[in-house]
Amino acid sequence: VEEIGYDEKGEQPRRSTHLERDPIGRLLAKLNDDARQDYAYDDGDRLLSIERKPTDTGRKLGVTAEKLEFAYDLLGRLVKETTPQGALAYEYDPLSNLTTLTLPTGQHLNHLYYGSGHLHQLNLDGQLISDMERDDLHREVYRTQGRLTSCFGYDSMGRKAWQYATTLPAEKLSQIQNPLIKPERYVEHAYNPVHRRYEYDPAGELSRTLDKLRGETQYEYEANGQLLARNTGRVVDGEEFRYDAAANRLNFNTSRFDHVKDNRLRQWANHEYKYDAWGNLI
């Protein structure tokens, strides 16, 4: 891989990154001017460690040696992640939902679930961080984050139709909301500092968002569902998209499109990519 960037003087310093792979395509090493990173795997193809070894150039730039190690249980779940700064430990329930994340400080970030794994609370050693309330279909309708409560609504197809944030607690919101009142009355209330509504076209694609902070954004699609344009009404924010026959995005900001030969990306922005005979990125 060869990356080309520009410095403050507009010059083009060249920076190369080389990747080494084993016969089955796993990344074994990544080398550049600053350091070499080696990757090790177990017999189950799980990543065991990443070790960084700085070059002389890297040491002059302040790059240090570092090793990350990963441990797994018999079910292949990550149970420990060790870094020079400390270790993270992971615990799971019988359904493999993460229940406890032990931080390097010894604190415990607890995840509480109900049913088959629907998250309803996060707490740090018992101190509440976030509470979630769900409807009968287990869709999230309220989320508390300190003094802020986020509310979410859905249309008859189960798609997100609106959301807003308020300083009213969730229990009070559930009491004052009336099914006879249109959701827009709640969503666009003056006391809600952040709100957004979503609209969809007959094909189910997102066609418009109405955002208190960003205003209106419209989306256009091709017949096959590929995004064609994003319009905000402001020239600097508008985007248009074009694709080749393999659905790869083309560079629409130049007079000549960049075709992606063999369905392999060769260049994007200031980056160039090279491949071996098997299609592995080198």
N, C-alpha and C positions, 0 to 999 in steps of 0.2 A: 504494500500500500504506500502510496506517495502522497503526502499532503503538501499543499502550497498555500502559504499565508502571506500577509503583508504586514510590515512593521509600520511604525509611526511616520517614517520617511517615505512610505510608498514603495519601498524596495521589496524584493521577493526572496526572502530566505527560504531555502528548501529543507524540508524536514521529512525524513523517511522512517516508516515503521515497517518492520518485517515480521511476518507471522510464520511459526513452524507448527506443523500438524503431524499427527501420527497416521498410520495407514487407514484408520477408520474415520479420519476427519476431525478428531478432537484437537483443540488448540493446546499445544505443548509449551510454546514460548512466544513472547512478544518482545521485540528488540527495537530500541530507538537510540538516539544519541545520549539520552539521559540515563537509561537503565535497561535492565533485562528482567522480564517477569516470567517465571516458570510456573507451570500448572501441573498438578498431580491428581490422579483419579484412582478410585478403588475398583474392585472387580465388577461392581454394580454400575460403573460409569458415572459415579457421583464425584463431584469435585471435592478433593480432600484438602488442598492447600494452594495458595498463591504466594509466591516468594519474589520479592523485588530486590534486585542487586544493582546498586547505582554504578555507573561508569565514572571514570575520572571527571568527565565533563559534568555529569550529574552531581557528583559530590561538591564540585565548585559552585553549583547552583543551589545547594542545600538539600538535594535529594538524599534520603537516608534509606538504609536497608530495613525491610519490613516483611513480616510473614503473617498471613492470615490462614487459620486452620478451621476445618469444619468437621463435625462429628454427627453421625446419624444413628437412629435406633434400628431395630430389626425390620421395621416397616418402611425404612428408607426416609423417614422424616428427619429434618434437621433438628438436632437437639442442643447443639452447642456451636458457637462461633467465637473463636479466640483471636484477638488482635493485641498488639503491643499496649494498647490503651486499656485492655480489660476483656471480659468475656460476656457474651449474651447466652442465656440458657432458655430453651423453649420446652413447654409442657403442653400435652394435648389430652383431649378427652377420647373416649372410645370411638367417636366418629371422626377423629383426626382434626377437630376444631382446636385452634390454639387457645389454651385457657390461661396460661401464665407466661409472661416474658420477664425473666429476671435480668435486671440491668447491671452493668459493672459496679454500680454503687450499692448493690444488694437489694434495691427496691424492686417491688413486684408490680408489673402492669397486668392487671387481671381482666379477662374477657368473660362476660357472663352471657349465656345463651339460653334459649328455650326451644322446645320441640326438637326438630332435626338439625338445628344449628343456626338459628336466627339470632344474631347478636342483638342484645338489648341493653348492655351497659359496659362501660370501660371505667376502671378505677385504679388508682395508684395507692397500693397498701390501704384500701378502704376509702380513700378520698375520691369522691366522684369527679370524673372528668367529663363523661358524656353519657346521657341516657337516651335510648331510642324507644319510641312507641310505634307499633305497627297495626295495620288494619287486619280484617279477617283473612285477607289473602297474603298476609305477612309482608306487605309492602310498607316501607318506612314512611310514616306520616308526620312524626315530630322527632326532632333531635335537639337536646339541650347541650349548650357549650358555655358554661359559666352563666352569665346573666342573659345570654342570647339564646333564643329558640328558633330553629329553622323548621318551616312547615312545607310539606310537599303534597300535591294533589295530582290525580291521574284521571285520564279520560276513560270512556267505556272500553277501549281497546287495551287498557293497561299501560298506556304511554304517559310519561310525565307531562302534565298540562300546565302546571304552575308551581312556583316556589317563592317563599319570602322569608325574611328574618324579622323577628320582633323581640322586644324586651319583655313581653308578657310571658309568664310561665306556661308550660304545656297544659297543666291541669286547668288553668283559667281559660285557655284557648278552646279546649274541648267543651267547656260550659257555654261560652258565648257564641260559638259558631252554630248557625242555623241553616239546615239544608234548603230552606226556602229562599235564602239570600244567595245571589250569584257569587261564586268564588272571587270574581274580579273585584268585588267590593272589599273583600279582605285583603286580597293581594296588593291592590294599589292604594291601600289606606295610607294616609299621610304619616302615620306613626311607624310605618314599616320602612326602615332606611334602605333596604335592599329587596327588590322583588323582580320576578321574571315570569313571562308567560310563553308558552310554546304552541305553535300551530303546525299542522301536518297536511300534506297534500293527499289526494285520493289513493296514491300508491304507498302511503305510509311514511314517506320521507319528510324530515323536518323542513318546513318551508319558510317559517318566520319565527323570530324571537323578539319579544318586546321587553326591554331591560331598562330599569330606572336609571342605571348608571351609563349604559352604552347606547341606549336608544333602540331603534328598530334595525334588525338585520334580516335580510331575505336571502334564501338559498335557491339556486336553480340546478336542475339535474338533467342528464341525458336520459334517453329512453331506457338504458340498461341500469340506471340508478347511480351512475358515476357523477360526482359533484362537478358542476359546470361553472358556477359562479357564486361568489359571496358578496352581496351588496349591502353597504351600510349607509349609502347616501353621501358618503364622503370619499373623495377621489383617493386620498392617501390610504384608506383602509380597504378599498375594494380589491377583490382577487378574482382571477379567471384561471380555469384549469383545462388542460388538454391532455389527451392520452393517445398512446399508440394502440395497435391491434391487440397487444398482450396486456392491456390495461395499465401499462407503466406511465407514470406522469411524464409529460414533456416540458421542456423549458419554454414557457410561453412568453417570457420577457425579452426574447431576442427575435430577430427577423427570421432565423432559421431554427427549426426544432431539432433537438438532439435525440436521435433515434437510439433505442436501447437494443443493440445487436445481441442475438442469442439470449434475450431476456436477462442479461447481466448488466447491472449498472456500472458504467465506465467512469462517469464523471458526475459530480453533484456539487454545485456552488464552487468552492475552492479546493475540493477534494478529488483525487483521481484514484481509481481502484483497478487492481490487476488480479487475474485468476490463473490457476494452474489448469492442466488438461482436464481435470475432473470437476472443475467449476468451483474449487475451494478458493476463498479469498486469500491472496498471498501478500 
